Amino acid sequence: MSKLKNPPVPFINLSTQFEGLKKEWLTSIEKIGESGAFILGTNVSEFEKEFAAYVGTKNAVAVANGTDALILSLRALNIGDGDEVITTPYTFFASAEAINHVGAKPVFVDIEPSNFNIDPAKVELAITSKTKAIIPVHLFGCPVDMTVLQELAHTHNLSIIEDCAQACGAKLDSKRVGSFGKIATFSFYPTKIIGCYGDGGMITTSDSVLVDRLHKLRNHCAVGPFIHDGIGYNSRLDEIQAALLRIKLTGIETVIAKRQRIAHLYSDHFADCDLVTPSGVAGGTHVFNLYTIRIPNRDRVKKRLMEARIGFSVCYPQPLHLQPVYRHLQYQIGDFPESERASEQCISLPIYPDMLSEQVEIVCEVIKSVL
Ligand SMILES: Cc1ncc(COP(=O)(O)O)c(C=O)c1O
């Protein structure tokens, strides 16, 4: 147990990382200020190139956030009214919300209990003549097993939009997520693997037609000064965030290694306990944006964590098919038992690159005391 006297353990700590980046970022901000170019300048275009090279696609298009990345990707694929898009009910709301934003209908498919990701073996049954795309979400940082999904997409002429918001840097064999589908989306929300100090998002693709559409969509479908040939969005990453993300991208492998170390420490501590630690997928590299366990008596664990001033998050307490907003889709309790069970049993524990081994120990001891 820690020699420190009952220190609180926050769920996340973003300020320690900031200290290490501060000097370089502030210097970039000064240069941006002096240049007078604040939107879609060289930091954005350079970051797009660097990010595409990192993920392994030909192109990347920066946008305002991960939700817009999904909406613009769906729009670029011409998905809209009357279309269906398959996704998981066990994810952050934005994965499905984006489908509604373009006028299409989300169709849910249950998850695999071992890794919380959409179960590829169950996807085919959900495909109809209206299905246009599948959005697999690499949840918590664990890559979805893409082989079956790629085969289905090929057979049924569907697009795959990978939602990589929580999994920047994750790999399947040697390929990074974001390079498997026709198009993929990332979020740079502050808590993500690389997060900005504000909002940001990215779309990766190797399809140049999609890139042209995305460039227009993110900037009001402008085809010349004040000339517009479509209904687009104001969804641009700004130079100050792009400058920060460029710095963070150079250190991403270290950040991932630190997260993996913390995750392994947790899993070692819990080795003989009556709870389920994250297991991943064969050939996959998990980046642990979240460290999520299944635990029998979650309410008691939550109470003890709160008493001990330890942060946690329940991701996600209600699967999307049972959310009030989707009542009209007429899903019932029991339709996706694995997602429902995960919602009842899962809890995400503190994890961040600079977390101390001592802090991991404190969290584990509190949880063990309840088990
Ligand atoms: C799986 C998933 N998809 C999409 C998003 C949306 O990203 P953003 O918050 O940048 O809009 C998030 C954000 O948490 C997410 O976790």
The ligand as an ORCA input file, in Angstrom:
! r2SCAN-3c Opt
* xyz 0 1
  C     -16.501      5.829    -29.767
  C     -16.633      7.299    -29.954
  N     -17.080      7.790    -31.125
  C     -17.198      9.104    -31.334
  C     -16.876     10.009    -30.358
  C     -17.091     11.471    -30.615
  O     -15.936     12.229    -30.555
  P     -15.979     13.773    -30.165
  O     -16.249     13.885    -28.708
  O     -14.625     14.290    -30.537
  O     -17.051     14.400    -30.976
  C     -16.405      9.575    -29.138
  C     -16.054     10.526    -28.072
  O     -15.963     10.215    -26.917
  C     -16.278      8.172    -28.915
  O     -15.835      7.677    -27.757
*
